[in-house]
Amino acid sequence: MSEVEQQNVKLATAGFDARFPNTNQTKHCWQNYVDYFKCIDARGEDFAPCKQFYRAYHSLCPNSWIEKWDAQREEGTNPSNFKV
């Protein structure tokens, strides 16, 4: 592969969070999901720190969970309070 064909790709996952030291990251996944929607409610989708929550929950949570929670949030049946 020539240098022209090579592309620099940066892969990253959620960083360490001292609130969730255990190997089971379910709570970490859920908390980042909730924090993201609270953040965009308070600051808007263009606020850069909100994107960290987005990246974290997308790297930690299974897509099926995210789809389920999104549907619940849209229906108003999600058990969390997404308002600040």
C-alpha positions in Angstrom: 0.0 0.0 0.0 1.5 3.4 -1.0 1.6 6.4 1.4 -1.0 8.1 -0.7 -3.5 5.2 -0.1 -2.9 5.1 3.7 -5.2 7.1 5.9 -4.8 8.0 9.5 -7.7 6.7 11.4 -8.1 7.5 15.1 -9.9 4.8 17.1 -11.0 5.5 20.6 -13.2 4.1 23.3 -14.6 5.6 26.5 -11.9 6.5 29.0 -11.6 5.3 32.5 -14.3 6.7 34.9 -13.5 6.4 38.6 -17.2 6.3 39.4 -17.4 2.9 37.7 -14.3 0.9 38.6 -15.8 -2.6 38.0 -15.6 -4.5 34.9 -19.3 -4.5 34.3 -19.9 -1.3 32.5 -23.7 -1.4 32.3 -24.2 1.5 34.8 -21.4 3.5 33.1 -23.2 2.9 29.7 -26.6 4.1 31.2 -25.2 7.1 33.0 -23.5 8.4 29.9 -26.7 8.0 28.0 -28.6 10.0 30.5 -25.9 12.6 30.9 -25.8 13.2 27.2 -29.5 14.0 27.0 -29.3 16.2 30.1 -26.3 18.0 28.6 -28.0 18.7 25.3 -31.1 19.8 27.0 -29.1 22.3 29.1 -26.5 23.4 26.5 -27.6 22.3 23.1 -26.3 19.7 20.7 -23.4 21.8 19.5 -21.8 22.0 23.0 -18.5 20.1 22.7 -18.5 18.5 26.1 -21.8 16.8 25.4 -20.2 14.9 22.6 -17.9 13.1 25.0 -21.0 11.6 26.7 -22.3 10.6 23.2 -19.1 8.9 22.2 -18.9 7.1 25.6 -22.4 5.6 25.5 -22.0 4.7 21.9 -18.8 2.8 22.6 -20.1 1.1 25.8 -23.8 0.3 25.1 -25.1 -2.3 22.7 -27.0 -0.8 19.8 -30.1 -2.7 20.8 -30.2 -1.0 24.2 -29.7 2.4 22.6 -32.6 1.8 20.2 -34.8 0.6 23.0 -34.0 3.6 25.2 -34.5 6.0 22.3 -37.9 4.6 21.6 -38.8 4.7 25.3 -37.6 8.3 25.5 -39.7 9.3 22.5 -42.7 7.6 23.9 -42.2 9.2 27.4 -41.9 5.8 29.0 -38.2 5.8 29.9 -37.7 5.7 33.7 -35.0 8.4 33.8 -35.5 12.1 34.2 -33.7 13.7 31.2 -34.4 17.3 32.3 -31.7 19.2 34.2 
